[in-house]
Amino acid sequence: MTREQHIDQEARDLWQAMKGGSPPCGLSGSALIDALVSGSDIPGYERLHSPFLRDSQIHRPGAR
């Protein structure tokens, strides 16, 4: 799976967690996140663009 595919999957999972149901078809991960935060009090989302960013440097919340 490519980096973009991972991002798209994370965005779809986030959509389902926040909105329930399936996200709109045909939107990229960044477009889904933009749709989630637009019109909310959440600050704008800016994806990190770095060739040096590795999975080991990304900290995710622990399992519940």
PDBQT receptor file of N, H, CA, C and O in Angstrom, charges set to zero:
ATOM      1  N   MET A   1       0.858  -1.178   0.000  1.00  0.00    +0.000 N 
ATOM      2  CA  MET A   1       0.000   0.000   0.000  1.00  0.00    +0.000 C 
ATOM      3  C   MET A   1       0.903   1.239   0.000  1.00  0.00    +0.000 C 
ATOM      4  O   MET A   1       1.882   1.309   0.742  1.00  0.00    +0.000 OA
ATOM      5  N   THR A   2       0.554   2.206  -0.844  1.00  0.00    +0.000 N 
ATOM      6  H   THR A   2      -0.242   2.149  -1.447  1.00  0.00    +0.000 HD
ATOM      7  CA  THR A   2       1.352   3.426  -0.940  1.00  0.00    +0.000 C 
ATOM      8  C   THR A   2       1.015   4.394   0.199  1.00  0.00    +0.000 C 
ATOM      9  O   THR A   2       0.036   4.206   0.921  1.00  0.00    +0.000 OA
ATOM     10  N   ARG A   3       1.829   5.412   0.341  1.00  0.00    +0.000 N 
ATOM     11  H   ARG A   3       2.624   5.564  -0.246  1.00  0.00    +0.000 HD
ATOM     12  CA  ARG A   3       1.609   6.439   1.370  1.00  0.00    +0.000 C 
ATOM     13  C   ARG A   3       0.248   7.113   1.172  1.00  0.00    +0.000 C 
ATOM     14  O   ARG A   3      -0.500   7.306   2.130  1.00  0.00    +0.000 OA
ATOM     15  N   GLU A   4      -0.067   7.466  -0.076  1.00  0.00    +0.000 N 
ATOM     16  H   GLU A   4       0.541   7.309  -0.855  1.00  0.00    +0.000 HD
ATOM     17  CA  GLU A   4      -1.343   8.120  -0.369  1.00  0.00    +0.000 C 
ATOM     18  C   GLU A   4      -2.520   7.201  -0.036  1.00  0.00    +0.000 C 
ATOM     19  O   GLU A   4      -3.547   7.669   0.457  1.00  0.00    +0.000 OA
ATOM     20  N   GLN A   5      -2.384   5.924  -0.297  1.00  0.00    +0.000 N 
ATOM     21  H   GLN A   5      -1.550   5.545  -0.698  1.00  0.00    +0.000 HD
ATOM     22  CA  GLN A   5      -3.451   4.976   0.024  1.00  0.00    +0.000 C 
ATOM     23  C   GLN A   5      -3.654   4.889   1.536  1.00  0.00    +0.000 C 
ATOM     24  O   GLN A   5      -4.787   4.779   2.006  1.00  0.00    +0.000 OA
ATOM     25  N   HIS A   6      -2.561   4.939   2.296  1.00  0.00    +0.000 N 
ATOM     26  H   HIS A   6      -1.641   5.029   1.914  1.00  0.00    +0.000 HD
ATOM     27  CA  HIS A   6      -2.661   4.941   3.765  1.00  0.00    +0.000 C 
ATOM     28  C   HIS A   6      -3.395   6.187   4.245  1.00  0.00    +0.000 C 
ATOM     29  O   HIS A   6      -4.259   6.110   5.119  1.00  0.00    +0.000 OA
ATOM     30  N   ILE A   7      -3.049   7.322   3.674  1.00  0.00    +0.000 N 
ATOM     31  H   ILE A   7      -2.347   7.384   2.965  1.00  0.00    +0.000 HD
ATOM     32  CA  ILE A   7      -3.692   8.582   4.060  1.00  0.00    +0.000 C 
ATOM     33  C   ILE A   7      -5.177   8.537   3.724  1.00  0.00    +0.000 C 
ATOM     34  O   ILE A   7      -6.013   8.940   4.533  1.00  0.00    +0.000 OA
ATOM     35  N   ASP A   8      -5.506   8.045   2.527  1.00  0.00    +0.000 N 
ATOM     36  H   ASP A   8      -4.827   7.717   1.871  1.00  0.00    +0.000 HD
ATOM     37  CA  ASP A   8      -6.908   7.938   2.124  1.00  0.00    +0.000 C 
ATOM     38  C   ASP A   8      -7.681   7.032   3.079  1.00  0.00    +0.000 C 
ATOM     39  O   ASP A   8      -8.808   7.353   3.457  1.00  0.00    +0.000 OA
ATOM     40  N   GLN A   9      -7.087   5.898   3.474  1.00  0.00    +0.000 N 
ATOM     41  H   GLN A   9      -6.171   5.638   3.167  1.00  0.00    +0.000 HD
ATOM     42  CA  GLN A   9      -7.760   4.973   4.392  1.00  0.00    +0.000 C 
ATOM     43  C   GLN A   9      -7.963   5.610   5.765  1.00  0.00    +0.000 C 
ATOM     44  O   GLN A   9      -9.031   5.466   6.360  1.00  0.00    +0.000 OA
ATOM     45  N   GLU A  10      -6.957   6.309   6.269  1.00  0.00    +0.000 N 
ATOM     46  H   GLU A  10      -6.089   6.426   5.786  1.00  0.00    +0.000 HD
ATOM     47  CA  GLU A  10      -7.083   6.993   7.557  1.00  0.00    +0.000 C 
ATOM     48  C   GLU A  10      -8.199   8.037   7.496  1.00  0.00    +0.000 C 
ATOM     49  O   GLU A  10      -8.972   8.175   8.444  1.00  0.00    +0.000 OA
ATOM     50  N   ALA A  11      -8.283   8.769   6.386  1.00  0.00    +0.000 N 
ATOM     51  H   ALA A  11      -7.654   8.656   5.616  1.00  0.00    +0.000 HD
ATOM     52  CA  ALA A  11      -9.327   9.789   6.236  1.00  0.00    +0.000 C 
ATOM     53  C   ALA A  11     -10.713   9.137   6.193  1.00  0.00    +0.000 C 
ATOM     54  O   ALA A  11     -11.653   9.655   6.796  1.00  0.00    +0.000 OA
ATOM     55  N   ARG A  12     -10.852   8.007   5.488  1.00  0.00    +0.000 N 
ATOM     56  H   ARG A  12     -10.088   7.586   4.999  1.00  0.00    +0.000 HD
ATOM     57  CA  ARG A  12     -12.145   7.307   5.454  1.00  0.00    +0.000 C 
ATOM     58  C   ARG A  12     -12.527   6.811   6.846  1.00  0.00    +0.000 C 
ATOM     59  O   ARG A  12     -13.688   6.905   7.242  1.00  0.00    +0.000 OA
ATOM     60  N   ASP A  13     -11.541   6.277   7.596  1.00  0.00    +0.000 N 
ATOM     61  H   ASP A  13     -10.598   6.200   7.273  1.00  0.00    +0.000 HD
ATOM     62  CA  ASP A  13     -11.798   5.812   8.961  1.00  0.00    +0.000 C 
ATOM     63  C   ASP A  13     -12.216   6.974   9.862  1.00  0.00    +0.000 C 
ATOM     64  O   ASP A  13     -13.126   6.836  10.680  1.00  0.00    +0.000 OA
ATOM     65  N   LEU A  14     -11.549   8.119   9.710  1.00  0.00    +0.000 N 
ATOM     66  H   LEU A  14     -10.810   8.231   9.046  1.00  0.00    +0.000 HD
ATOM     67  CA  LEU A  14     -11.892   9.301  10.497  1.00  0.00    +0.000 C 
ATOM     68  C   LEU A  14     -13.307   9.772  10.163  1.00  0.00    +0.000 C 
ATOM     69  O   LEU A  14     -14.071  10.136  11.058  1.00  0.00    +0.000 OA
ATOM     70  N   TRP A  15     -13.653   9.765   8.879  1.00  0.00    +0.000 N 
ATOM     71  H   TRP A  15     -13.033   9.469   8.152  1.00  0.00    +0.000 HD
ATOM     72  CA  TRP A  15     -15.005  10.156   8.466  1.00  0.00    +0.000 C 
ATOM     73  C   TRP A  15     -16.041   9.259   9.146  1.00  0.00    +0.000 C 
ATOM     74  O   TRP A  15     -17.020   9.751   9.706  1.00  0.00    +0.000 OA
ATOM     75  N   GLN A  16     -15.823   7.956   9.095  1.00  0.00    +0.000 N 
ATOM     76  H   GLN A  16     -15.027   7.557   8.640  1.00  0.00    +0.000 HD
ATOM     77  CA  GLN A  16     -16.770   7.014   9.686  1.00  0.00    +0.000 C 
ATOM     78  C   GLN A  16     -16.882   7.221  11.187  1.00  0.00    +0.000 C 
ATOM     79  O   GLN A  16     -17.971   7.109  11.749  1.00  0.00    +0.000 OA
ATOM     80  N   ALA A  17     -15.768   7.521  11.841  1.00  0.00    +0.000 N 
ATOM     81  H   ALA A  17     -14.883   7.611  11.384  1.00  0.00    +0.000 HD
ATOM     82  CA  ALA A  17     -15.786   7.736  13.284  1.00  0.00    +0.000 C 
ATOM     83  C   ALA A  17     -16.530   9.025  13.655  1.00  0.00    +0.000 C 
ATOM     84  O   ALA A  17     -17.228   9.074  14.668  1.00  0.00    +0.000 OA
ATOM     85  N   MET A  18     -16.376  10.066  12.828  1.00  0.00    +0.000 N 
ATOM     86  H   MET A  18     -15.809  10.026  12.005  1.00  0.00    +0.000 HD
ATOM     87  CA  MET A  18     -16.980  11.350  13.157  1.00  0.00    +0.000 C 
ATOM     88  C   MET A  18     -18.404  11.502  12.632  1.00  0.00    +0.000 C 
ATOM     89  O   MET A  18     -19.249  12.090  13.307  1.00  0.00    +0.000 OA
ATOM     90  N   LYS A  19     -18.678  10.985  11.451  1.00  0.00    +0.000 N 
ATOM     91  H   LYS A  19     -17.992  10.508  10.903  1.00  0.00    +0.000 HD
ATOM     92  CA  LYS A  19     -19.966  11.208  10.796  1.00  0.00    +0.000 C 
ATOM     93  C   LYS A  19     -20.833   9.956  10.735  1.00  0.00    +0.000 C 
ATOM     94  O   LYS A  19     -22.052  10.048  10.594  1.00  0.00    +0.000 OA
ATOM     95  N   GLY A  20     -20.208   8.789  10.840  1.00  0.00    +0.000 N 
ATOM     96  H   GLY A  20     -19.217   8.714  10.955  1.00  0.00    +0.000 HD
ATOM     97  CA  GLY A  20     -20.948   7.547  10.651  1.00  0.00    +0.000 C 
ATOM     98  C   GLY A  20     -21.216   7.331   9.167  1.00  0.00    +0.000 C 
ATOM     99  O   GLY A  20     -21.260   8.285   8.391  1.00  0.00    +0.000 OA
ATOM    100  N   GLY A  21     -21.387   6.117   8.792  1.00  0.00    +0.000 N 
ATOM    101  H   GLY A  21     -21.352   5.342   9.422  1.00  0.00    +0.000 HD
ATOM    102  CA  GLY A  21     -21.658   5.812   7.392  1.00  0.00    +0.000 C 
ATOM    103  C   GLY A  21     -20.436   5.974   6.523  1.00  0.00    +0.000 C 
ATOM    104  O   GLY A  21     -19.345   6.290   6.997  1.00  0.00    +0.000 OA
ATOM    105  N   SER A  22     -20.639   5.753   5.255  1.00  0.00    +0.000 N 
ATOM    106  H   SER A  22     -21.525   5.496   4.870  1.00  0.00    +0.000 HD
ATOM    107  CA  SER A  22     -19.538   5.828   4.292  1.00  0.00    +0.000 C 
ATOM    108  C   SER A  22     -19.288   7.268   3.865  1.00  0.00    +0.000 C 
ATOM    109  O   SER A  22     -20.225   8.058   3.752  1.00  0.00    +0.000 OA
ATOM    110  N   PRO A  23     -18.022   7.609   3.628  1.00  0.00    +0.000 N 
ATOM    111  CA  PRO A  23     -17.710   8.955   3.146  1.00  0.00    +0.000 C 
ATOM    112  C   PRO A  23     -18.128   9.103   1.683  1.00  0.00    +0.000 C 
ATOM    113  O   PRO A  23     -18.351   8.107   0.995  1.00  0.00    +0.000 OA
ATOM    114  N   PRO A  24     -18.233  10.345   1.208  1.00  0.00    +0.000 N 
ATOM    115  CA  PRO A  24     -18.569  10.563  -0.203  1.00  0.00    +0.000 C 
ATOM    116  C   PRO A  24     -17.537   9.890  -1.114  1.00  0.00    +0.000 C 
ATOM    117  O   PRO A  24     -16.341   9.905  -0.823  1.00  0.00    +0.000 OA
ATOM    118  N   CYS A  25     -18.000   9.314  -2.191  1.00  0.00    +0.000 N 
ATOM    119  H   CYS A  25     -18.971   9.302  -2.427  1.00  0.00    +0.000 HD
ATOM    120  CA  CYS A  25     -17.116   8.623  -3.137  1.00  0.00    +0.000 C 
ATOM    121  C   CYS A  25     -16.299   9.619  -3.947  1.00  0.00    +0.000 C 
ATOM    122  O   CYS A  25     -16.740  10.736  -4.218  1.00  0.00    +0.000 OA
ATOM    123  N   GLY A  26     -15.111   9.197  -4.322  1.00  0.00    +0.000 N 
ATOM    124  H   GLY A  26     -14.752   8.290  -4.101  1.00  0.00    +0.000 HD
ATOM    125  CA  GLY A  26     -14.289   9.966  -5.241  1.00  0.00    +0.000 C 
ATOM    126  C   GLY A  26     -13.460  11.075  -4.623  1.00  0.00    +0.000 C 
ATOM    127  O   GLY A  26     -12.783  11.805  -5.348  1.00  0.00    +0.000 OA
ATOM    128  N   LEU A  27     -13.492  11.226  -3.292  1.00  0.00    +0.000 N 
ATOM    129  H   LEU A  27     -14.041  10.633  -2.704  1.00  0.00    +0.000 HD
ATOM    130  CA  LEU A  27     -12.687  12.275  -2.665  1.00  0.00    +0.000 C 
ATOM    131  C   LEU A  27     -11.388  11.684  -2.132  1.00  0.00    +0.000 C 
ATOM    132  O   LEU A  27     -11.374  10.588  -1.571  1.00  0.00    +0.000 OA
ATOM    133  N   SER A  28     -10.307  12.416  -2.314  1.00  0.00    +0.000 N 
ATOM    134  H   SER A  28     -10.318  13.306  -2.770  1.00  0.00    +0.000 HD
ATOM    135  CA  SER A  28      -9.017  11.992  -1.760  1.00  0.00    +0.000 C 
ATOM    136  C   SER A  28      -9.040  12.165  -0.246  1.00  0.00    +0.000 C 
ATOM    137  O   SER A  28      -9.955  12.775   0.306  1.00  0.00    +0.000 OA
ATOM    138  N   GLY A  29      -8.036  11.628   0.409  1.00  0.00    +0.000 N 
ATOM    139  H   GLY A  29      -7.292  11.132  -0.039  1.00  0.00    +0.000 HD
ATOM    140  CA  GLY A  29      -7.950  11.748   1.863  1.00  0.00    +0.000 C 
ATOM    141  C   GLY A  29      -7.951  13.188   2.333  1.00  0.00    +0.000 C 
ATOM    142  O   GLY A  29      -8.661  13.534   3.276  1.00  0.00    +0.000 OA
ATOM    143  N   SER A  30      -7.155  14.037   1.680  1.00  0.00    +0.000 N 
ATOM    144  H   SER A  30      -6.578  13.756   0.913  1.00  0.00    +0.000 HD
ATOM    145  CA  SER A  30      -7.100  15.442   2.104  1.00  0.00    +0.000 C 
ATOM    146  C   SER A  30      -8.428  16.145   1.848  1.00  0.00    +0.000 C 
ATOM    147  O   SER A  30      -8.824  17.005   2.634  1.00  0.00    +0.000 OA
ATOM    148  N   ALA A  31      -9.126  15.796   0.763  1.00  0.00    +0.000 N 
ATOM    149  H   ALA A  31      -8.804  15.097   0.125  1.00  0.00    +0.000 HD
ATOM    150  CA  ALA A  31     -10.435  16.397   0.485  1.00  0.00    +0.000 C 
ATOM    151  C   ALA A  31     -11.469  15.952   1.524  1.00  0.00    +0.000 C 
ATOM    152  O   ALA A  31     -12.325  16.742   1.921  1.00  0.00    +0.000 OA
ATOM    153  N   LEU A  32     -11.395  14.697   1.964  1.00  0.00    +0.000 N 
ATOM    154  H   LEU A  32     -10.700  14.054   1.641  1.00  0.00    +0.000 HD
ATOM    155  CA  LEU A  32     -12.307  14.221   3.013  1.00  0.00    +0.000 C 
ATOM    156  C   LEU A  32     -12.071  14.970   4.316  1.00  0.00    +0.000 C 
ATOM    157  O   LEU A  32     -13.019  15.366   4.995  1.00  0.00    +0.000 OA
ATOM    158  N   ILE A  33     -10.812  15.162   4.657  1.00  0.00    +0.000 N 
ATOM    159  H   ILE A  33     -10.042  14.841   4.105  1.00  0.00    +0.000 HD
ATOM    160  CA  ILE A  33     -10.499  15.887   5.896  1.00  0.00    +0.000 C 
ATOM    161  C   ILE A  33     -10.945  17.336   5.787  1.00  0.00    +0.000 C 
ATOM    162  O   ILE A  33     -11.480  17.891   6.747  1.00  0.00    +0.000 OA
ATOM    163  N   ASP A  34     -10.734  17.957   4.631  1.00  0.00    +0.000 N 
ATOM    164  H   ASP A  34     -10.300  17.506   3.851  1.00  0.00    +0.000 HD
ATOM    165  CA  ASP A  34     -11.233  19.324   4.423  1.00  0.00    +0.000 C 
ATOM    166  C   ASP A  34     -12.744  19.383   4.615  1.00  0.00    +0.000 C 
ATOM    167  O   ASP A  34     -13.255  20.316   5.234  1.00  0.00    +0.000 OA
ATOM    168  N   ALA A  35     -13.464  18.386   4.085  1.00  0.00    +0.000 N 
ATOM    169  H   ALA A  35     -13.048  17.628   3.582  1.00  0.00    +0.000 HD
ATOM    170  CA  ALA A  35     -14.922  18.351   4.223  1.00  0.00    +0.000 C 
ATOM    171  C   ALA A  35     -15.332  18.182   5.688  1.00  0.00    +0.000 C 
ATOM    172  O   ALA A  35     -16.338  18.742   6.123  1.00  0.00    +0.000 OA
ATOM    173  N   LEU A  36     -14.549  17.408   6.445  1.00  0.00    +0.000 N 
ATOM    174  H   LEU A  36     -13.731  16.953   6.092  1.00  0.00    +0.000 HD
ATOM    175  CA  LEU A  36     -14.868  17.204   7.860  1.00  0.00    +0.000 C 
ATOM    176  C   LEU A  36     -14.689  18.469   8.686  1.00  0.00    +0.000 C 
ATOM    177  O   LEU A  36     -15.499  18.759   9.567  1.00  0.00    +0.000 OA
ATOM    178  N   VAL A  37     -13.638  19.218   8.406  1.00  0.00    +0.000 N 
ATOM    179  H   VAL A  37     -12.980  18.983   7.691  1.00  0.00    +0.000 HD
ATOM    180  CA  VAL A  37     -13.339  20.375   9.248  1.00  0.00    +0.000 C 
ATOM    181  C   VAL A  37     -13.981  21.669   8.757  1.00  0.00    +0.000 C 
ATOM    182  O   VAL A  37     -14.048  22.642   9.509  1.00  0.00    +0.000 OA
ATOM    183  N   SER A  38     -14.455  21.701   7.508  1.00  0.00    +0.000 N 
ATOM    184  H   SER A  38     -14.400  20.911   6.898  1.00  0.00    +0.000 HD
ATOM    185  CA  SER A  38     -15.086  22.934   7.024  1.00  0.00    +0.000 C 
ATOM    186  C   SER A  38     -16.398  23.160   7.765  1.00  0.00    +0.000 C 
ATOM    187  O   SER A  38     -17.186  22.233   7.956  1.00  0.00    +0.000 OA
ATOM    188  N   GLY A  39     -16.613  24.365   8.165  1.00  0.00    +0.000 N 
ATOM    189  H   GLY A  39     -15.974  25.118   8.010  1.00  0.00    +0.000 HD
ATOM    190  CA  GLY A  39     -17.840  24.698   8.883  1.00  0.00    +0.000 C 
ATOM    191  C   GLY A  39     -17.821  24.298  10.344  1.00  0.00    +0.000 C 
ATOM    192  O   GLY A  39     -18.836  24.436  11.027  1.00  0.00    +0.000 OA
ATOM    193  N   SER A  40     -16.707  23.811  10.838  1.00  0.00    +0.000 N 
ATOM    194  H   SER A  40     -15.883  23.699  10.282  1.00  0.00    +0.000 HD
ATOM    195  CA  SER A  40     -16.615  23.445  12.251  1.00  0.00    +0.000 C 
ATOM    196  C   SER A  40     -15.670  24.414  12.951  1.00  0.00    +0.000 C 
ATOM    197  O   SER A  40     -15.074  25.284  12.316  1.00  0.00    +0.000 OA
ATOM    198  N   ASP A  41     -15.541  24.254  14.250  1.00  0.00    +0.000 N 
ATOM    199  H   ASP A  41     -16.025  23.547  14.766  1.00  0.00    +0.000 HD
ATOM    200  CA  ASP A  41     -14.624  25.122  14.989  1.00  0.00    +0.000 C 
ATOM    201  C   ASP A  41     -13.222  24.513  15.064  1.00  0.00    +0.000 C 
ATOM    202  O   ASP A  41     -12.375  24.981  15.825  1.00  0.00    +0.000 OA
ATOM    203  N   ILE A  42     -12.984  23.465  14.267  1.00  0.00    +0.000 N 
ATOM    204  H   ILE A  42     -13.672  23.085  13.648  1.00  0.00    +0.000 HD
ATOM    205  CA  ILE A  42     -11.665  22.844  14.213  1.00  0.00    +0.000 C 
ATOM    206  C   ILE A  42     -10.786  23.691  13.296  1.00  0.00    +0.000 C 
ATOM    207  O   ILE A  42     -11.212  24.062  12.202  1.00  0.00    +0.000 OA
ATOM    208  N   PRO A  43      -9.566  24.000  13.728  1.00  0.00    +0.000 N 
ATOM    209  CA  PRO A  43      -8.678  24.767  12.840  1.00  0.00    +0.000 C 
ATOM    210  C   PRO A  43      -8.429  24.015  11.539  1.00  0.00    +0.000 C 
ATOM    211  O   PRO A  43      -8.544  22.790  11.494  1.00  0.00    +0.000 OA
ATOM    212  N   GLY A  44      -8.093  24.735  10.497  1.00  0.00    +0.000 N 
ATOM    213  H   GLY A  44      -7.999  25.730  10.533  1.00  0.00    +0.000 HD
ATOM    214  CA  GLY A  44      -7.827  24.121   9.197  1.00  0.00    +0.000 C 
ATOM    215  C   GLY A  44      -6.760  23.046   9.273  1.00  0.00    +0.000 C 
ATOM    216  O   GLY A  44      -5.840  23.119  10.087  1.00  0.00    +0.000 OA
ATOM    217  N   TYR A  45      -6.893  22.071   8.435  1.00  0.00    +0.000 N 
ATOM    218  H   TYR A  45      -7.640  22.011   7.774  1.00  0.00    +0.000 HD
ATOM    219  CA  TYR A  45      -5.965  20.945   8.390  1.00  0.00    +0.000 C 
ATOM    220  C   TYR A  45      -4.924  21.184   7.320  1.00  0.00    +0.000 C 
ATOM    221  O   TYR A  45      -5.259  21.493   6.177  1.00  0.00    +0.000 OA
ATOM    222  N   GLU A  46      -3.670  21.044   7.683  1.00  0.00    +0.000 N 
ATOM    223  H   GLU A  46      -3.397  20.794   8.612  1.00  0.00    +0.000 HD
ATOM    224  CA  GLU A  46      -2.598  21.143   6.711  1.00  0.00    +0.000 C 
ATOM    225  C   GLU A  46      -1.744  19.894   6.837  1.00  0.00    +0.000 C 
ATOM    226  O   GLU A  46      -1.081  19.683   7.852  1.00  0.00    +0.000 OA
ATOM    227  N   ARG A  47      -1.765  19.074   5.806  1.00  0.00    +0.000 N 
ATOM    228  H   ARG A  47      -2.304  19.246   4.981  1.00  0.00    +0.000 HD
ATOM    229  CA  ARG A  47      -1.015  17.832   5.833  1.00  0.00    +0.000 C 
ATOM    230  C   ARG A  47       0.474  18.126   5.766  1.00  0.00    +0.000 C 
ATOM    231  O   ARG A  47       0.911  19.025   5.048  1.00  0.00    +0.000 OA
ATOM    232  N   LEU A  48       1.248  17.354   6.525  1.00  0.00    +0.000 N 
ATOM    233  H   LEU A  48       0.893  16.623   7.108  1.00  0.00    +0.000 HD
ATOM    234  CA  LEU A  48       2.687  17.528   6.505  1.00  0.00    +0.000 C 
ATOM    235  C   LEU A  48       3.266  16.991   5.201  1.00  0.00    +0.000 C 
ATOM    236  O   LEU A  48       2.963  15.871   4.790  1.00  0.00    +0.000 OA
ATOM    237  N   HIS A  49       4.077  17.780   4.577  1.00  0.00    +0.000 N 
ATOM    238  H   HIS A  49       4.322  18.690   4.911  1.00  0.00    +0.000 HD
ATOM    239  CA  HIS A  49       4.763  17.361   3.360  1.00  0.00    +0.000 C 
ATOM    240  C   HIS A  49       6.245  17.331   3.669  1.00  0.00    +0.000 C 
ATOM    241  O   HIS A  49       6.902  18.371   3.687  1.00  0.00    +0.000 OA
ATOM    242  N   SER A  50       6.771  16.151   3.911  1.00  0.00    +0.000 N 
ATOM    243  H   SER A  50       6.237  15.306   3.897  1.00  0.00    +0.000 HD
ATOM    244  CA  SER A  50       8.184  16.027   4.211  1.00  0.00    +0.000 C 
ATOM    245  C   SER A  50       8.688  14.675   3.747  1.00  0.00    +0.000 C 
ATOM    246  O   SER A  50       8.115  13.644   4.099  1.00  0.00    +0.000 OA
ATOM    247  N   PRO A  51       9.744  14.669   2.967  1.00  0.00    +0.000 N 
ATOM    248  CA  PRO A  51      10.313  13.382   2.556  1.00  0.00    +0.000 C 
ATOM    249  C   PRO A  51      10.979  12.670   3.735  1.00  0.00    +0.000 C 
ATOM    250  O   PRO A  51      11.327  11.493   3.633  1.00  0.00    +0.000 OA
ATOM    251  N   PHE A  52      11.158  13.376   4.850  1.00  0.00    +0.000 N 
ATOM    252  H   PHE A  52      10.876  14.332   4.933  1.00  0.00    +0.000 HD
ATOM    253  CA  PHE A  52      11.842  12.814   6.004  1.00  0.00    +0.000 C 
ATOM    254  C   PHE A  52      10.884  12.264   7.053  1.00  0.00    +0.000 C 
ATOM    255  O   PHE A  52      11.329  11.669   8.035  1.00  0.00    +0.000 OA
ATOM    256  N   LEU A  53       9.574  12.449   6.867  1.00  0.00    +0.000 N 
ATOM    257  H   LEU A  53       9.212  12.932   6.070  1.00  0.00    +0.000 HD
ATOM    258  CA  LEU A  53       8.587  11.964   7.815  1.00  0.00    +0.000 C 
ATOM    259  C   LEU A  53       8.411  10.463   7.642  1.00  0.00    +0.000 C 
ATOM    260  O   LEU A  53       8.090   9.991   6.551  1.00  0.00    +0.000 OA
ATOM    261  N   ARG A  54       8.618   9.723   8.706  1.00  0.00    +0.000 N 
ATOM    262  H   ARG A  54       8.878  10.106   9.592  1.00  0.00    +0.000 HD
ATOM    263  CA  ARG A  54       8.521   8.265   8.678  1.00  0.00    +0.000 C 
ATOM    264  C   ARG A  54       7.440   7.807   9.643  1.00  0.00    +0.000 C 
ATOM    265  O   ARG A  54       7.082   8.531  10.572  1.00  0.00    +0.000 OA
ATOM    266  N   ASP A  55       6.919   6.602   9.422  1.00  0.00    +0.000 N 
ATOM    267  H   ASP A  55       7.210   6.014   8.667  1.00  0.00    +0.000 HD
ATOM    268  CA  ASP A  55       5.887   6.055  10.302  1.00  0.00    +0.000 C 
ATOM    269  C   ASP A  55       6.311   6.089  11.771  1.00  0.00    +0.000 C 
ATOM    270  O   ASP A  55       5.483   6.333  12.649  1.00  0.00    +0.000 OA
ATOM    271  N   SER A  56       7.584   5.848  12.041  1.00  0.00    +0.000 N 
ATOM    272  H   SER A  56       8.257   5.650  11.328  1.00  0.00    +0.000 HD
ATOM    273  CA  SER A  56       8.064   5.833  13.429  1.00  0.00    +0.000 C 
ATOM    274  C   SER A  56       8.007   7.213  14.087  1.00  0.00    +0.000 C 
ATOM    275  O   SER A  56       8.110   7.321  15.309  1.00  0.00    +0.000 OA
ATOM    276  N   GLN A  57       7.844   8.266  13.285  1.00  0.00    +0.000 N 
ATOM    277  H   GLN A  57       7.760   8.179  12.292  1.00  0.00    +0.000 HD
ATOM    278  CA  GLN A  57       7.782   9.624  13.818  1.00  0.00    +0.000 C 
ATOM    279  C   GLN A  57       6.345  10.101  14.025  1.00  0.00    +0.000 C 
ATOM    280  O   GLN A  57       6.123  11.203  14.526  1.00  0.00    +0.000 OA
ATOM    281  N   ILE A  58       5.379   9.282  13.646  1.00  0.00    +0.000 N 
ATOM    282  H   ILE A  58       5.559   8.387  13.239  1.00  0.00    +0.000 HD
ATOM    283  CA  ILE A  58       3.973   9.651  13.774  1.00  0.00    +0.000 C 
ATOM    284  C   ILE A  58       3.416   8.974  15.018  1.00  0.00    +0.000 C 
ATOM    285  O   ILE A  58       3.478   7.752  15.154  1.00  0.00    +0.000 OA
ATOM    286  N   HIS A  59       2.879   9.772  15.913  1.00  0.00    +0.000 N 
ATOM    287  H   HIS A  59       2.829  10.765  15.802  1.00  0.00    +0.000 HD
ATOM    288  CA  HIS A  59       2.308   9.236  17.149  1.00  0.00    +0.000 C 
ATOM    289  C   HIS A  59       0.797   9.258  17.051  1.00  0.00    +0.000 C 
ATOM    290  O   HIS A  59       0.186  10.302  16.821  1.00  0.00    +0.000 OA
ATOM    291  N   ARG A  60       0.205   8.091  17.229  1.00  0.00    +0.000 N 
ATOM    292  H   ARG A  60       0.701   7.242  17.416  1.00  0.00    +0.000 HD
ATOM    293  CA  ARG A  60      -1.249   7.971  17.140  1.00  0.00    +0.000 C 
ATOM    294  C   ARG A  60      -1.794   7.672  18.533  1.00  0.00    +0.000 C 
ATOM    295  O   ARG A  60      -1.082   7.124  19.375  1.00  0.00    +0.000 OA
ATOM    296  N   PRO A  61      -3.053   8.031  18.778  1.00  0.00    +0.000 N 
ATOM    297  CA  PRO A  61      -3.634   7.723  20.080  1.00  0.00    +0.000 C 
ATOM    298  C   PRO A  61      -3.677   6.207  20.302  1.00  0.00    +0.000 C 
ATOM    299  O   PRO A  61      -3.796   5.429  19.356  1.00  0.00    +0.000 OA
ATOM    300  N   GLY A  62      -3.580   5.814  21.564  1.00  0.00    +0.000 N 
ATOM    301  H   GLY A  62      -3.484   6.447  22.333  1.00  0.00    +0.000 HD
ATOM    302  CA  GLY A  62      -3.626   4.392  21.896  1.00  0.00    +0.000 C 
ATOM    303  C   GLY A  62      -5.017   3.812  21.696  1.00  0.00    +0.000 C 
ATOM    304  O   GLY A  62      -6.007   4.538  21.608  1.00  0.00    +0.000 OA
ATOM    305  N   ALA A  63      -5.066   2.503  21.626  1.00  0.00    +0.000 N 
ATOM    306  H   ALA A  63      -4.261   1.914  21.698  1.00  0.00    +0.000 HD
ATOM    307  CA  ALA A  63      -6.349   1.813  21.466  1.00  0.00    +0.000 C 
ATOM    308  C   ALA A  63      -7.194   1.983  22.729  1.00  0.00    +0.000 C 
ATOM    309  O   ALA A  63      -6.668   2.064  23.839  1.00  0.00    +0.000 OA
ATOM    310  N   ARG A  64      -8.479   2.035  22.539  1.00  0.00    +0.000 N 
ATOM    311  H   ARG A  64      -8.905   1.970  21.637  1.00  0.00    +0.000 HD
ATOM    312  CA  ARG A  64      -9.385   2.207  23.684  1.00  0.00    +0.000 C 
ATOM    313  C   ARG A  64      -9.756   0.870  24.253  1.00  0.00    +0.000 C 
ATOM    314  O   ARG A  64     -10.511   0.799  25.223  1.00  0.00    +0.000 OA
TER     315      ARG A  64
